[in-house]
Amino acid sequence: MSETIAFGGVTIDSTDPAELAAFWTSALGYSVLADAGDYIMIAPPGVGFGEGRYLAFQLVPESKATKNRVHVDFQTSARESEVDRLTALGASVLGEHSLPGFAWTVLQDPQGNEFCVVSGTS
């Protein structure tokens, strides 16, 4: 039988990995799993290396210049209050959208990386 790949996590380029790790650990309640200075990995409490569901931040010399080609979606049943909480932590709202059955808010983290907070609608 051949091996298959499995989703591990998402790595985000950053000019300041520590800044983004601090924002996202506060936003998600994650803990630092690995910190090499120019590469920081965070994960839910109790999740170890190789168990998936991590976010990582790697140092790059350039700032973000254009819209992300890939972004992360986070689900909640309390979208408005979560958006308020995330903006208090330093995120910025870029837009609100909806389709039949769900709605989402597009935000950006303190370094301009887009992400969405999604909830179902009635």
C-alpha positions as CSV (number, residue, x, y, z in Angstrom):
1,M,0.0,0.0,0.0
2,S,1.4,3.4,-0.9
3,E,1.5,6.3,1.6
4,T,-0.9,9.2,1.2
5,I,-0.5,12.8,2.2
6,A,-2.7,14.4,4.9
7,F,-3.4,18.1,5.7
8,G,-0.9,19.4,8.2
9,G,-1.4,23.1,8.4
10,V,-0.9,26.4,6.8
11,T,2.4,28.5,6.7
12,I,2.2,32.2,6.3
13,D,5.0,34.4,5.1
14,S,5.8,37.2,7.5
15,T,8.3,40.1,8.0
16,D,7.8,39.5,11.8
17,P,6.8,35.9,12.7
18,A,6.7,36.7,16.4
19,E,4.1,39.5,15.9
20,L,1.8,37.2,13.9
21,A,2.3,34.3,16.3
22,A,1.2,36.5,19.1
23,F,-1.9,37.7,17.2
24,W,-2.9,34.2,16.2
25,T,-2.3,32.5,19.6
26,S,-4.6,35.1,21.1
27,A,-7.1,34.8,18.3
28,L,-7.3,31.0,18.4
29,G,-6.2,30.0,21.9
30,Y,-3.4,28.1,20.3
31,S,0.1,27.5,21.9
32,V,3.5,27.8,20.4
33,L,4.6,24.3,19.2
34,A,8.0,25.3,17.8
35,D,9.9,28.6,17.8
36,A,13.1,28.8,15.7
37,G,13.0,32.6,15.6
38,D,12.4,32.9,11.8
39,Y,9.9,30.1,11.9
40,I,7.2,29.7,14.5
41,M,4.5,27.0,14.6
42,I,1.4,27.2,16.7
43,A,-1.3,24.6,17.3
44,P,-4.2,23.8,19.6
45,P,-3.3,22.8,23.1
46,G,-2.5,19.1,23.2
47,V,-1.7,18.8,19.5
48,G,1.9,17.7,18.9
49,F,4.1,18.0,15.9
50,G,2.9,15.8,13.0
51,E,-0.7,15.7,14.3
52,G,-1.9,18.5,11.9
53,R,-4.0,21.6,12.4
54,Y,-1.2,24.0,12.8
55,L,-0.4,27.6,11.6
56,A,3.2,28.5,11.0
57,F,4.8,31.9,10.3
58,Q,8.1,32.0,8.4
59,L,10.3,35.0,8.0
60,V,10.6,36.6,4.5
61,P,12.3,39.9,3.6
62,E,9.4,41.5,1.7
63,S,6.1,42.7,2.9
64,K,2.8,41.4,1.5
65,A,2.1,43.2,-1.7
66,T,-1.1,41.8,-3.2
67,K,-4.2,39.8,-2.3
68,N,-3.6,36.3,-0.9
69,R,-4.0,33.4,-3.4
70,V,-4.9,31.2,-0.5
71,H,-6.6,32.2,2.8
72,V,-7.9,30.4,5.9
73,D,-11.6,30.3,6.8
74,F,-12.6,30.0,10.5
75,Q,-16.2,28.9,11.4
76,T,-18.3,30.2,14.3
77,S,-21.9,30.5,15.3
78,A,-21.2,34.0,16.7
79,R,-19.6,35.7,13.7
80,E,-20.3,39.3,14.7
81,S,-18.9,39.0,18.3
82,E,-15.9,37.1,17.0
83,V,-15.2,39.8,14.4
84,D,-15.4,42.4,17.2
85,R,-13.0,40.3,19.3
86,L,-10.5,39.9,16.4
87,T,-10.6,43.6,15.5
88,A,-9.8,44.4,19.1
89,L,-6.7,42.1,18.8
90,G,-5.5,44.0,15.7
91,A,-7.4,42.6,12.7
92,S,-9.1,44.8,10.2
93,V,-12.4,44.2,8.4
94,L,-12.2,44.2,4.6
95,G,-15.8,43.2,3.7
96,E,-19.0,41.3,4.4
97,H,-20.5,38.7,2.1
98,S,-23.3,36.2,2.1
99,L,-24.8,33.4,0.0
100,P,-27.9,31.4,0.8
101,G,-27.2,29.5,4.0
102,F,-24.0,31.2,5.1
103,A,-22.3,34.5,5.5
104,W,-18.7,35.6,6.0
105,T,-16.5,38.5,7.0
106,V,-13.2,39.0,5.2
107,L,-10.5,40.3,7.6
108,Q,-6.8,40.9,7.5
109,D,-4.3,40.2,10.3
110,P,-1.9,42.8,11.5
111,Q,0.4,42.1,8.5
112,G,-2.3,42.3,5.9
113,N,-3.0,38.5,5.4
114,E,-6.6,37.9,4.5
115,F,-8.8,35.4,6.4
116,C,-12.5,34.8,6.7
117,V,-14.9,34.2,9.7
118,V,-17.8,32.2,8.4
119,S,-21.2,31.4,10.0
120,G,-24.4,29.7,8.9
121,T,-27.6,31.7,8.4
122,S,-31.2,30.9,8.6
